[in-house]
Amino acid sequence: MPSEAPSGVPSATPGRRAPSPRSALKWVIMLGALACLPALTVDMYLPALPQVAADLGGSDALAQLTVSCMLIGGALGQLVIGPLTDRFGRRLPLMIGIGMHVLVSLACAVVDDMYMLIGLRLVQGFFNSAASVAAMATVRDRFVGAEAARILSRLMLVIGVAPMLAPSLGSIVLEAFAWRWIFVVLALIGASLAVIVFFVMPETNPVARRTTGGASSVLRGYRTLLRDRHFMALALIPGLGMGVVMSYVVGSPFVFQQGYGLTHGQFSLLFAINGLGLVLSAQVNASLVRRVAPIRLLRTAIVAQVLMSVVLVVVAVTQLGGLIGLLVALWLVLAFQGLIPANASALALSRHGEIAGTSAAMIGAIQSLLAGLVSPIVGLLGSGTVAMSAVMLGSGLTAFVVLAAATPAYRKGGWHTPI
């Protein structure tokens, strides 16, 4: 394990120079574009959920399952693709994954059965997970310590564009054509990313640093991670945070379009405003992490998010403040999310730099799997405001328990103890 710096994250690898601002900006834009592909694939599709259910003759819960299955597919994909990026480099698995994303998107555009769409979304999630796992592993290849946490926070600015703009783009396509054309647009986006990777993105995992073993080596890597209690706790926290976000994502189209009668355009605007909260808090985190240890930011943000989630549930149950009251409470819950995944991921990745792809895969897989398992609960509970807010609270509270029980974050001296 690397040596620790006072900030609670590993010090820079000897000989690795800090990137220039221009170089860092290039990596943020390029990696952010890759990392937001799965988010785009979810968020562009959200305004179409009620229409998909009606067109394919399925229930609201089945329509939501097309989102959840993509997340579960992403979890499985990252577990497979992550070790492949350690073995064959970042670029080759990434190009294959994006190429398959394009083909599956086109298949989704012509499907005529709800269960077939659910299956295709599972496959789509599996392959486009290559984009996010390669982006995370590349961050670990190029940046370390607090700088890695800062870059991950900056990535949130790019990734945050997805929830701000994707539903609006999806609504435009929906109004002009039909929901099937959303998948055509996703195929075009994937093709554009493939061109960028092929011509612009260098290989950051040189041959000399790649793993050489087969399946047994992969299993040893995962066994090492599973035995590291602190790593696993930190890896769980972004996933539980994504459970908070995805509970909102799958529930909000029904809460606001059906429950409150908002139009596609109004819903997209609301989604953009909430996405702005995530982006702003991520940028606050990027500034704070230079002066405050990531573990301090993480422990504070989780407590604040849980408290705001309690307020959200109270507003949902009592209808205090009506729609405005609900939107304010929801915005605050989501805003604190911007301070959680970057710090937890940077701390987790710092523990096993020699298998960065496998580590990133484990973090991403847990994130997608938990989000995929948690989000359907909203539909099972009725897809209403109370169901959505209660599941968000449950996810946030579980993240607090994991951090408190499995790390020294809240123990005596934990404020200063590196994890």
Disulfide bonds with the S-S distance in Angstrom:
none
